[in-house]
Amino acid sequence: MSSQNDDISSNVLRQMKAGGFDFTQIHPIEFYAVFPDESGARQAAGRFRGESLNAQVRERDDGGWNLELSKIMYATYRGIGAFEEAFEGVVSPLGGEVEGWGVKHERQTA
């Protein structure tokens, strides 16, 4: 993971903690990539069979293709960084670009 991604991930994890995120439970963490063609997106999705909860490939309005891959895991800096690095290792040679990660979480209100 590049140092810029390290900083972004650290900030996101801090915000999640401040928002009351439960780090003791496993969650579906979503990793995002964009491809110039459907073939590359589908090939990348296929490389993660057995590791992901869900892989979705969708066409974008600009003609590109999105890949959203959900992996069930603990939301840790090390775990997310390691998977993001592996994700980039598959996505980049297929002409894609990693666009980050996220997790759906209901914010607790005071």
N, C-alpha and C positions, 0 to 999 in steps of 0.2 A: 504494500500500500504506500502511495507517495505521502510525503509529509503534509501536503495540502489535505489529502483525504484523511490522514491521521487527525489533523486539527478539526476537520468537519465531524468526524466520528466522535471525537472526544466531546465536542460541543453538544452534539445530538444526545449522547448518552447522559451528559450532565443535565440537559433539559428534561430528559425522560425521568431521571431521578427526582428532580425538583417537582415534576408533575405527578409523582406518586407511583411511577411504574413499578411493577412487581418483578424484580430481577431474580427472585427465587423460583419462578415458574418458567417452563419452556414456552416459547411463542413462535408463531410463524413470522419469520423475518423475510421481507421481500427485497430482492435484489433486481435492479433494473438495468437494461441495456437497450441500445438502439442499433439497428442494422440497415444497410442500404437495400437489402432484398430479403424476401421471405425465406429463401433457402438457407441462408446463414443463420437466421433466427431459429428456424426449426432444427437445424443441425446442432446448434448450441443447446437448445432445450433437450434434445435427445441424449446429450452427453451427461446429463444430470439425472437420468432415470434412477429411481431407487433412493436418491438423496433428497428429493424435493417432495413437498406436499402437493405442489401444483406448479405447472409451467404453462403460461398463456402467451400466445403469439398473436399480436394484433397489428393491422395496418394503421399507419398514421396518416393524418390529413396531407402531409407533405410527400407521401409516397414511400417513406421509410417504414420500418417495421420495429415494433416494440416487443421485447421479451421481458416478462415479469416472472421471476422464479421465486417461489416461497419455500424456505427451508425451516423445518422445525428445529429450534435450538435455543439455548440460553442466550440472552442478549448481553454478551460480554465483548469488551474491546478486542481481546485476543481472538475469540471465536469468529466474530464478524470480520475482522481484518484478514484472518487466514482464509475464510471462505471467499471474501471479496477478491483476494489475490488469485485464488484458484479459478474463480469466475472470469476474471480478466484474462487469465491464461487460456481459457477456452474461447472467449468472446473475440479478443483482438485478432487472432489468426484467421477468423472467419469474417473479418471486415467490420466487426461491431465495435461499439464503444460503451463502456460501463458508465451508467449515469447515477450510481449510488445505491442506497438501501434505505429501508424504512420499516416501521412496524406500526400496525394499527393499535391504538390504545385510547381508551376512554379517559379523558382528563377528570380528575377528582375535583369537585368544586367545594369550596369552604362554606 
